[in-house]
């Protein structure tokens, strides 16, 4: 059983990623407004959201985590940022 106690990416790292990608176009709110989400997502490969990895063809579920504020979000899996997006509307609104 995979029990996660704390997010694998901090709010500060998420804020920096959002600021790097959208800082010129959006005012990124302070960290205190960020919400943490964790949800399962099914991938058609054992590599999950990590492109270019050698993997088998099997349906595999990974836990996707997100720090979100308004419609901006940083999605990460296993401690690696996999997507920074500006169309966040909840856990099932953005596919990796």
C-alpha positions in Angstrom: 0.0 0.0 0.0 1.3 3.4 -0.9 0.5 5.8 1.9 1.6 9.4 1.2 2.0 11.7 4.2 3.1 14.9 2.5 3.1 16.2 -1.1 6.2 15.2 -3.1 6.5 18.8 -4.5 6.3 21.8 -2.2 4.1 24.8 -2.7 7.2 26.9 -3.2 8.3 24.7 -6.1 4.9 24.8 -7.6 4.8 28.6 -7.3 8.2 28.9 -9.0 7.1 26.6 -11.9 3.9 28.7 -12.4 5.8 31.9 -12.2 8.4 30.6 -14.7 5.8 29.6 -17.3 3.0 32.2 -16.8 4.6 35.0 -14.8 4.6 37.4 -17.7 0.9 36.8 -18.5 -0.7 36.2 -15.1 -0.3 37.5 -11.6 0.5 34.4 -9.6 -1.2 34.5 -6.2 0.7 34.0 -3.0 1.3 30.4 -1.8 -1.3 30.6 0.9 -4.0 30.4 -1.7 -2.8 27.2 -3.3 -4.9 24.0 -2.9 -3.4 20.5 -2.9 -5.1 17.7 -4.8 -4.2 14.0 -5.2 -6.1 11.7 -7.4 -5.7 8.4 -9.4 -5.2 8.5 -13.2 -5.1 5.4 -15.5 -2.4 5.3 -18.2 -2.1 2.8 -21.1 1.5 2.1 -20.3 3.5 1.1 -17.3 5.6 4.2 -17.8 2.6 6.4 -16.8 3.0 10.1 -17.5 6.8 9.8 -18.1 7.3 9.9 -21.9 10.3 8.1 -23.5 10.7 5.4 -20.8 10.8 1.8 -21.7 7.5 0.3 -20.5 5.1 -2.5 -21.0 1.6 -2.3 -22.5 -0.6 -2.6 -19.4 -3.2 -0.3 -17.9 -1.5 1.2 -14.9 -2.8 3.6 -12.3 -0.6 6.4 -10.9 -1.4 9.0 -8.3 -1.3 12.4 -9.8 -0.8 15.3 -7.5 -1.5 19.0 -8.1 -1.0 22.4 -6.5 -3.7 24.6 -8.0 -4.8 28.2 -7.6 -7.8 29.5 -9.6 -7.3 28.0 -13.1 -3.5 27.5 -12.8 -2.0 24.2 -11.7 1.2 22.3 -11.5 0.7 18.6 -11.9 3.3 16.1 -10.7 3.8 12.4 -10.2 6.4 10.6 -8.1 8.0 13.9 -7.2 8.5 15.0 -10.8 6.6 17.9 -12.4 4.9 16.6 -15.5 2.7 19.5 -16.5 2.1 23.2 -15.8 -1.3 24.3 -17.1 -3.7 27.2 -17.1 -7.0 25.2 -17.7 -7.4 23.6 -14.2 -11.1 23.1 -13.2 -10.6 20.1 -10.9 -8.9 16.8 -10.9 -10.5 15.3 -14.0 -10.3 18.5 -16.1 -6.7 18.0 -17.1 -5.2 14.8 -18.5 -1.5 14.3 -18.6 
